[in-house]
Amino acid sequence: LVLHHDRTAAAVSAFVRKDRGTLMVAAIAALAGNWLPGLVSGYLRDHPGVAVRLLDDNSRNVERMVRDGEVDFGVGSLVSEAPEIAFEPLADDAFGLVCSRRHPLARRRQLRWDELQGLPLLGTTAHHQLAAWPEEARWLQAPVMQVSTMLTMLALLDANVGVTVLARLGVPAMLADRLAFVPLVAPRRERRLGILRLAGRSLSPAAQAMRERLLAHA
C-alpha cells in the first residue's frame, strides 16, 4: 500500500510538471547493451528533469519486476502467460551459434541444429526460451559449463573456451569484430521481444515517452 501510494503521488506530480519524475526500466542484457544506450541518450536530452534507472537482467526477472511493480515497464521476452502482464511486440530475434572469430565454425553461413552435437557448449539461462521446441533444445542439454551472467559468457566466448546459442541481439555490437553469429536453421527459431507492463495501469508521462521511442525505433 505504501509503495502504491508513493507511485501514485509521483505519477500525479509528473503529470503536473510534464518533464519531471523518475523512469525505471528493466531490460534484458541484449537490449540494455544494444538498443537502449542510444535511446536513453536522446531521452535524457529531451527530458533533462527525469531521473532514469535502467536495470538489466534475464527475461524471467524482468517479468517479475514488472509484475511486482518495481519498474514502470520491462523490455524482454514474455516468459509466462500471466494475465496481469500486457505485452507489446517490438521485434523478432533469431537464434544462432555464437563463437569466437577464431573458431572453425565462425565462417559458416548457417548451421543445422544437429550440428551442435559434440561442441563444447556453454549453458545460459537464455536457453529456457527454447524449451517450447524440445527437438532443438535437446542439443543444449549437456553443456560443458553453466554460466549465470552475460558478462562472463561473453568473456568465455571471446577466449574460445566454448560456444553457445543466443539470439542475434545477444551479441553486443562492440564485440562484433571478435564474436561470430551463425544462424541456426532447419528450422529457424526466433524469440519475440517486446514491452512488458502491468495490464490496466496507465504509464506515467516519463514512461510513456520512453515507450513511444522504443516503438518508433523497433
N, C-alpha and C positions, 0 to 999 in steps of 0.2 A: 504493500500500500504506500509506503514512504517513497519507494522507487518510482511508482506510478505518479505520485504527487509531484515529485521533482521533475520528471519528464514532462508532465503536463504544464507545469509552471514555466519550464524552459521553452517549450513549444509556443506558448502564448506570447512570451517575451520576444521570441524570434519573429513571430508573425507581425508584431508591432514594429520591430526595428529592421525587419527585412534582411539585413546583411550581418546579423549578429547571431551568436549561439555556438553550439558545438556539433560537429558532424562526426559520428562514429561509424566506421565501415569495417566489416570483417570480410576478408577475401582470401581465396586460395593463393598459395605462393606463386603459381604460374601467372596470375593476373596482377598480383601485387608487384611482381618484378618486371612485367612486360607492358601491360596497358596503363596501369594506374599512375605511375610517376608523371607521365606527360599530362594526363588528365587532371591530376591534383595540382600540378604547376599552374595550369590555366585557371583552375577553380580558385586557387588562392589569390591569383592576380585579380580576378573579378569579384571575389568575396573576401577582402582582406580582414574583415572583422570576425570571420568564422574560424574557430579552432578545430583543426582536423586531427582525428585519431584513426590510424589505419592498423588493423590487427590482421596478421597473416597466419593462416592455419590450414588444416585439411578440410575437405568439404563437410565431413561429419561434424566437426567442431564449429565450422561456420554456421551450419544449420542450427546447431544447439544454441549458439549465441543469439541468433535471430529469435528462436523460439522462447528463450529466457528473457528477451527484451534488453539484452546487454548492449546491442548496437542498433543503429537506425535501420540498416539493411545489410545483407551479405551478398557477396558475388562468388558464385561457385556452381557446383552441380547439386541437383536435388537428390538427396540420399534416401529419404523416406517419402511416404505418401501422406504425411501429416496434414490434416485438413486446415490446421491453423496457419500453414505456410503458403503464401501466394508466390508463384514463380513466373517471371517474365523472361523468355528466352533471349539470349544475346548472340550466341554463335555455337556452331558445331565444331568440335575439335577432334581430329582423327588421331588414333593411336599408332605408334610406330616403335621400332627399336631405337634406343639411344645408346651411343657408344662413343669412345674416343675416336678422333680423326685418324689415329694410328691403328685402329682395329681393322682386320681384313674385310669385315663386312661394311665398313664405312662408305665404300664406293658403290655399293649396290643401289639400284634404283628403287627396288622394293623387295620384300621378303614375304614368304608364306609363314603362317603361324607355326606350322610343324617344324620349320627350320630353327625354332628356338630350342628344340630338344638338344641337350648336351652342352649348351652355352652356360658360362658362369654368370647366372642371373642374380641380380641384386633385387631383393624384395622391398616393397614400399607399401604404405597404407593406401596409396592411389590405386593399387591393384584390386581393391574391393569393388571398384566400379565395373570390373569385368566379370563379376560373379553372375550377372544375368546371362552371360554367354559361356556356359560351362565347357563347351568344346575348346574355346580359345583359352579360357582361364586355366585349364588343366596343364598347359605348358609352363605355368608360373608357380606350380605347386611346391617345387623343391628348390628354393633359392639357396645359393651358397652363403648368403648373408642377408639379414633383415635390417633395413635402415629406417630410422624413425624420422629423420629430418632431411629436408630437401638440400640444405647446405652440405651435409655430409655426403648425400647421394651424388651431388654434382662433383665434389672433390674426388670421390672414388672413381667415378666415370672418367674424369679428366686424367687420373693416374692410371687408367686402363686396368683397374682391378677386376672389373666385370662389365656387364651390360645390363640394361633394364628396359622395361616397356613403359613409355609415358605418352601422354597426348602431346601434340606438337607444341602447344603453348607452354608446356612444362619445361622447355629448354630456353633459358634466358637468352635474349638477343645478344648480350655481351659475351656469351660463350659460343656463339655460332661458328667461330673460326677454330674452336677446339673440340666441340662435340658435334657428332653427326646424327641426323634424324633420318631413319629409313622407314618409309611407310609399310605397315603390315597389311597384307591383302588376303583374299580368299578365306574369309570375307573381310572387307574393310569395316572397321568398328570405330564409332565416334562417341564422345560424351557431349552432352548438351550443357552449355554454360549459360547462366542467367542470373537475374537479380532475385534474391530471396527476401521477403519481408512478411511481417505478420498480416494475415488477411483481416480486412475490416478496420485497419488502423491507418489513418492518414499520415503521410510523411510531413516532417517539418519543412519549411521553405528551404533551409540549407540542404537537407537530404534530397528534396525534390529536384533542386538544381543539379546535384551530382548525378542523380538517376537519369535526368534528361541528357547529360553529357555522355553517360555510358551508352544509352540507347542510340544517340547520334553517331558515336564512334563505331559501335557494332554495325 
